[in-house]
Amino acid sequence: MQNDWNLGEKDKLGLRKGTEYAVLVGLVQRDQTEEQVQEYLDELEFLAMTAGAETVKRYIQKMDHPHPKTFIGKGKMEEIGEYIENHEDVNMVIFDDDLSGKQVRILEEFLKVKIVDRSSLILDIFASRAQTAQAKTQVELAQMQYLLPRLRGLWTHLERQRGGIGMRGPGEKEIETDRRIVRDQIALLKKKLDKIDLQNQTRRKNRGQLIRVALVGYTNVGKSTLMNTLSKSEVFAEDKLFATLDTTVRKVVLDATPFLLSDTVGFIRKLPHHLVESFKSTLDEVRESDILLHVVDIAHPQHEDQIRTVNETLQELGAIDKPTLMVFNKIDLYREKYFDPLLEEDGKREVEEGLKGSLRHMFDTENIFVSAKTGENINELRERVLEMVKHEYEVRYPYQTKQW
């Protein structure tokens, strides 16, 4: 089996060239429904597309818990194997959960194609999107942390050795040597990140006494587009997952009141824990912000689940209690998808007001409906943000008159 995360092969990180054809596999476990798993696979398909793979088939199996050796049952594995045999263009199977090194090895030996789990797929996308030294270091650290517990399962050539005196020892030593190399590399990368983080802290201190506003939200909800609209600057935006990895900060002035607006990496359900850990320094911008603009794709069928995922991540970062405005983006797309074209304008407004009230009650946060693409309600958003920023200045500097 080829190990895609070989040490010293940095040039191979990131997206592979050319389209790859993939089969997706999801497991319906005890606390899940088939509908939920189908939604997870929709997202997995989008992740695969972002990484340059085309999905040709899906498989779902109901099991109380994953099989320790093969993750899925033997019958389902044989069914997938038969499909792959009959479709020679399929060269990859993507699982919606994390696999152990042993599971990857057994599945690859049986199916004769590349096996990818959700974490390695996300890491692959991150590796291809990383532009700055900080992002590249964070991705490499996450990859090393992902690799470390899987080293034994990836050492397939050791199992091909015949038994006998003296054969086991060198192999075990070789694994331990690799483990030590990976641990040393992890320690080195952490030191490097600490140094970068120190530079970032100095940079943040040098920004003075400006109020900080951070755009947060699920991946691909339009944060970067909104950033461009509010700051009148050009931040990279694309209809793919994790288009933004590095935090971008812009100074914005509304009605002669300046503040700092930052665009951060998007969150996602089942985000690998080691990835959150690696990106803690990037997410400091969220932790140290004064106001959060929680951007939501209102047109997405699972937008409520996405809100909960973001709130859970904010809770983990210790930023859940900051003053927050929920910005429901893509309202134009929502109307297009869900409104009857024959519905009168008064009826549409009534439905939207009802939806606003329902969401306000559900998440206990003020909200606004906008479209970053068409500019709808953007002026109202600017006014709301300005009110929140002025209020924060008054709270922060009650005895100081700000002279801009």
Secondary structure, DSSP 4 states (H G I P E B T S, - for coil): ---TT-TT-GGG-SPPSS-EEEEEEEEE-TT--HHHHHHHHHHHHHHHHHTTEEEEEEEEEE-SS-BTTTBS-HHHHHHHHHHHHH-TTEEEEEESS---HHHHHHHHHHH-SEEEEHHHHHHHHHHHH--SHHHHHHHHHHHHHHHGGGHHHH-HHHHTS--STTTHHHHHHHHHHHHHHHHHHHHHHHHHHHHHHHHHHHHHHTTTT--EEEEEEBTTSSHHHHHHHHHTS-----SSTT---S-EEEEEEETTEEEEEEE-PPB-TT--HHHHHHTTTTTHHHHT-SEEEEEEETTSTTHHHHHHHHHHHHHHHT-TTS-EEEEEE-HHHHHHHHS-TTS-HHHHHHHHHHHHHHHHHHHTS-EEE-BTTTTBTHHHHHHHHHHHHHHHHHHH-TT-----
